[in-house]
Amino acid sequence: MDYQQTGAEIKVAVEQKELEAEINNLWDKIKKASELIFLLREENQQLKEQNSSLVQKLEELKEKLTNKEQEIGKIKAEYARVMNSAAGDVFTPQEKEALRKRIHELIAKINSHL
């Protein structure tokens, strides 16, 4: 019986050592998982900050683009007005009317001298 009892004690001791080894192995895995979670949370926070910064820059660039498009529209309109003026409408309507009056006045003076 001593042999069986000694064998059982050895078996219990071996099982206890195996259990401790498994617990230590599990503990190491838990520590590694915890460290990985911590690193991933830090990286996630950095990515959120970077995303926020990029969104803000995007909004600023959209605003600048809108302003530039408006400026281009104004320049195109001014260019079209200048091209129309160069094509024949050199004078504004007010200037044309003033010129007509002046021509009529000059014709009237010439007629009075004849």
ABEGO torsion letter per residue (X at the ends): XAAAAAAAAAAAAAAAAAAAAAAAAAAAAAAAAAAAAAAAAAAAAAAAAAAAAAAAAAAAAAAAAAAAAAAAAAAAAAAAAAAAAAAGBABBAAAAAAAAAAAAAAAAAAAAAX
